[in-house]
Amino acid sequence: MAQVTRITVEATVNAPVAKVWRAWSTPSDIMQWNTPDPSWHSPSSENDLRIGGKYVESTNL
């Protein structure tokens, strides 16, 4: 079995909490910022923040 390496990434954002929350939780925004490398694309995203909801993201590496 391959060893899993976990990393933690933190960022400080100088913006109102409501604006950051929208960018973090709106599928169309997620597709824009979820590109840690130029070769990584998120062509679709679904996000249901209700209890029992789900998060679905399609990525092309």
N, C-alpha and C positions, 0 to 999 in steps of 0.2 A: 504494500500500500504506500502511495506517495505521501510524503510529509506535506502538510498544509502550513503555509506561512500566512499569518494574519497581519494586516497593517491597519493603522488608524490614521485617518486624514482629518485635520481640523483646519478651519478657516474662520477668520473674523471678517464680517461683512458690515460695512458702514452704511446701513440702510434701515428703514423702518421695518419692524418685525412683520407687519402685514404684507409688505411687498416681498420680503424674503420667503415667507410662508407660501404665497401664491406661486412664486417661481419654483419652490421646492415641491409643491404638490399638484400643480396643473400639468396634465400630460403634454400639452403643446410646449410648455416651457421646459419640461424634463428632456424632451427630444432635442432642445437647443443646448442645454448645458451639460448633458451627460456624454461628453466627448473628451475623455482624459488624454486621448492621443488622436492626431489627425486621421488615423486609419480606422477609428472606431466611430460608428454612426448608430443612432437610435431612431430608426424609421417609424416606430410606433410606440405608444405608451398608453396604459389604462391605469386609473387610480381611483379606488373607491375607499375613502377614508372612514367609512362607517364601521362600527364594530362588526366583525365577521367579513368585512370587505376584503378586496384583494388588490395587489399591485402586479401588473403585468407589463413587461418591457421587452421589446424586440431589439436586439443589437446585431449589427453586422461588424465583425472584426476584420 
